[in-house]
Amino acid sequence: MAHFRIMKRPARKLENRAQRRPVLAAHGIDQARAAARAARAYAAAVEIRSAPGAAGSMGPAWFAAMIGEVAAEFPETDISGVLDCAAAPGHALAALRQGIGRIRFTGRGRARARLASIAKASGAVLEGPAPGALNLAGEPDPEAACRARLSARQDGFKPAPE
């Protein structure tokens, strides 16, 4: 399935944090599509993160389907997805079983160490927090918010007309 290829690709670690792909927190398919449309307009790679704890409320299958559908609709856009599992190791394990390649887990101690080992063995990546992520919840126009965030990173680049 195509969405696993996109989700398995780990984010490149760049020394300059300003070069990291913008992180946009989408709470549903409409917001994820808005993020993808804005990314396409700016020819930008983006990371779409789920809402905090979405692995427990919406589930890994929902997230995989959402990212897969958006990636299929915008094949020319570099989209990666990160599912937030909060501090619930069971949700993180379910995400790994579903094939999600990038998850956020906030748990600590033995649970984190064991989960990191399991993730590594399966080719997945445990992600940390994303300071400065644009949370699209409550945005009246998610696409405009994404475009504003992307335009600030483009040093004067103007998007192509659609």
Summary of the structure (lengths in Angstrom):
residues: 162
radius of gyration: 15.2
end to end distance: 29.2
largest distance: 51.0
contacts: 511
relative contact order: 0.21
helix: 47%
strand: 13%
